[in-house]
Amino acid sequence: MSSDTVFRIDELRKEFGGLVAVDDLSFDLQDDEILGLIGPNGSGKSTVFNCIMGIYDVTGGSVQFRDTDITKLDTHDIVNRGIARVSQESNPIPSSTVGENIDLFTYPNDIFSLTGGASQAEILDIARRFDLDEKLDTLPGSLPHADVRRLEIAKALATEPEMLLLDEPFAGMNQAEIRELSDQIRDIHAEGRPIIIVDHNMKGLMSIVDRVVVINSGQKIAEGSPEEIANDETVQKAYLAGAEVTN
Ligand SMILES: Nc1ncnc2c1ncn2[C@@H]1O[C@H](COP(=O)(O)OP(=O)(O)OP(=O)(O)O)[C@@H](O)[C@H]1O
């Protein structure tokens, strides 16, 4: 990998029985980038994230983070190496407060470790980035949807990741919430974290990404700047064939 390439998937393949969900897909991520990974429904985006995080065993190909092949590592090992992923689904612990939910993710996964855990000041600092600092004692069930999504990103950040994977961060948000979250994502990125974002909200996504990889049926069909992708006929055809794209 070149010195600026922080992450790469190479010929990644994932089959479910006879279905090829990810079809020999390759792309990389530079350490100063926000990369958009887009494609119609069912094109394989979440499966790519699941392969990267070690949630699925890959059928073929490799995933490289910095100088390490992480393809076969366990999920907790991948998180410990510095990759955090925010899923499409929010899953805070309902009986724990916002502060406790964040705190839980600051603990190291190694049960024999005697260090780790965050101070209240550190938890407050993470919460403040997502405007959750006034809601540290609130239970997740009482939060509006946008705050629950922000809590998921706060939890991911509590693991002190070097790189973030965000799966549909803008889903269910209104324009004002999308703008606010975009600023918060930019801030996280500006601290030196490369980010890959999957989202169907083109307006939200295109305004913060540096580069876009487009997949369809698990294969890369285009790659380029947001402007290049917006004008790419192959991409437009793939979306017209059945995608749900929101503005
Ligand atoms: N665990 C699984 N078992 C079997 N098939 C699966 C599994 N996970 C995903 N698939 C299939 O793999 C293909 C890619 O699905 P995936 O969820 O990765 O697409 P996506 O691009 O993330 O879709 P969306 O935008 O709707 O979230 C789909 O055909 C899906 O049905």
The ligand as an SDF file (V2000), in Angstrom:
LIG
                    3D

 31 33  0  0  0  0  0  0  0  0999 V2000
  -26.9460  -13.1530    5.8920 N   0  0  0  0  0  0  0  0  0  0  0  0
  -27.3670  -13.2470    4.6290 C   0  0  0  0  0  0  0  0  0  0  0  0
  -27.7880  -14.4330    4.1110 N   0  0  0  0  0  0  0  0  0  0  0  0
  -28.1880  -14.5200    2.8320 C   0  0  0  0  0  0  0  0  0  0  0  0
  -28.2020  -13.5020    1.9520 N   0  0  0  0  0  0  0  0  0  0  0  0
  -27.8090  -12.2960    2.4140 C   0  0  0  0  0  0  0  0  0  0  0  0
  -27.3700  -12.1030    3.7640 C   0  0  0  0  0  0  0  0  0  0  0  0
  -27.0320  -10.7960    3.9230 N   0  0  0  0  0  0  0  0  0  0  0  0
  -27.2570  -10.2040    2.7490 C   0  0  0  0  0  0  0  0  0  0  0  0
  -27.7140  -11.0920    1.8360 N   0  0  0  0  0  0  0  0  0  0  0  0
  -28.0250  -10.8190    0.4240 C   0  0  0  0  0  0  0  0  0  0  0  0
  -26.8850  -10.2180   -0.1470 O   0  0  0  0  0  0  0  0  0  0  0  0
  -27.2640   -9.1810   -1.0550 C   0  0  0  0  0  0  0  0  0  0  0  0
  -26.6270   -7.8920   -0.6090 C   0  0  0  0  0  0  0  0  0  0  0  0
  -27.2810   -7.4540    0.5910 O   0  0  0  0  0  0  0  0  0  0  0  0
  -26.7950   -6.1740    1.4160 P   0  0  0  0  0  0  0  0  0  0  0  0
  -27.6590   -6.0750    2.6200 O   0  0  0  0  0  0  0  0  0  0  0  0
  -25.3310   -6.2400    1.6120 O   0  0  0  0  0  0  0  0  0  0  0  0
  -27.1330   -5.0010    0.3990 O   0  0  0  0  0  0  0  0  0  0  0  0
  -27.1430   -3.4180    0.6640 P   0  0  0  0  0  0  0  0  0  0  0  0
  -26.5240   -2.8030   -0.5240 O   0  0  0  0  0  0  0  0  0  0  0  0
  -26.5530   -3.1320    1.9830 O   0  0  0  0  0  0  0  0  0  0  0  0
  -28.7160   -3.1620    0.6840 O   0  0  0  0  0  0  0  0  0  0  0  0
  -29.5470   -1.9620    1.3660 P   0  0  0  0  0  0  0  0  0  0  0  0
  -29.1410   -0.7150    0.6610 O   0  0  0  0  0  0  0  0  0  0  0  0
  -30.9580   -2.3340    1.0620 O   0  0  0  0  0  0  0  0  0  0  0  0
  -29.2050   -1.9620    2.8300 O   0  0  0  0  0  0  0  0  0  0  0  0
  -28.7880   -9.1590   -1.0620 C   0  0  0  0  0  0  0  0  0  0  0  0
  -29.2370   -9.9390   -2.1510 O   0  0  0  0  0  0  0  0  0  0  0  0
  -29.1570   -9.7910    0.2580 C   0  0  0  0  0  0  0  0  0  0  0  0
  -30.4170  -10.4310    0.1790 O   0  0  0  0  0  0  0  0  0  0  0  0
  1  2  1  0
  2  3  1  0
  2  7  2  0
  3  4  2  0
  4  5  1  0
  5  6  2  0
  6  7  1  0
  6 10  1  0
  7  8  1  0
  8  9  2  0
  9 10  1  0
 10 11  1  0
 11 12  1  0
 11 30  1  0
 12 13  1  0
 13 14  1  0
 13 28  1  0
 14 15  1  0
 15 16  1  0
 16 17  2  0
 16 18  1  0
 16 19  1  0
 19 20  1  0
 20 21  2  0
 20 22  1  0
 20 23  1  0
 23 24  1  0
 24 25  2  0
 24 26  1  0
 24 27  1  0
 28 29  1  0
 28 30  1  0
 30 31  1  0
M  END
$$$$
